[in-house]
Amino acid sequence: MSISELKLKIFREIDSLEKNSLEELHQILLNFINGKRDLDDWQKLTEDEQNGILEAIDEVDSGKEIPHAEVMTKIRKKYANA
């Protein structure tokens, strides 16, 4: 199948979708495109930066994270009179 044939086939399939399916496909496509960008961004990080992110993910996975609301409460109290 040539590129032109493939594009036409994809177009026809997309064109036949109902609104909900089309919106879902749009989100999937955006995730795919952004995922490629994210991979490029990851590869641009230093090894120390990558390790820091991986350590943070491990902490979250093991339940050591601090909920956002709790962090915000502490920050608001700390800087309330600043």
Beta strands, then each sheet from edge to edge (+ up, - down):
end
